[in-house]
Amino acid sequence: MKAIALIISLTLAGLGALGSISPKRLFLLAREFENPIGLLFAAALRLMMGTALLSSASVSRISGVMRIFGALTFATGLITPFIGVERFRRILAWWHALGPSFMRVWALSILGFGTLTAWALTPRRGEIVKG
């Protein structure tokens, strides 16, 4: 699970970097989830990430923080299907109306979250990694 959490963390960091450079591209990517299957897929990703963070928290550098991140991520995964496509569209419209500066700040927070969780899941200096 630690490897899955690390891969997802690095992916999130990459998405955050993309959104920092090009908020429009991040927005267009978010719009891909603007349908019932997309919302279920987003929920599944959040549930998987939450589970991966929770199960790998004990071997991370900041286990308490990782447990909180895992629980919050898992909870958002549970809630996501109940948002509904129409409400999701309104959220995206609001997000877009706030402009590229807001989207960049949001993307930087995603970059920070992904980077922090990836760092927390990497071995400490001198630590032996068991296969």
Summary of the structure (lengths in Angstrom):
residues: 131
radius of gyration: 15.6
end to end distance: 12.6
largest distance: 50.6
contacts: 394
relative contact order: 0.21
helix: 84%
strand: 0%
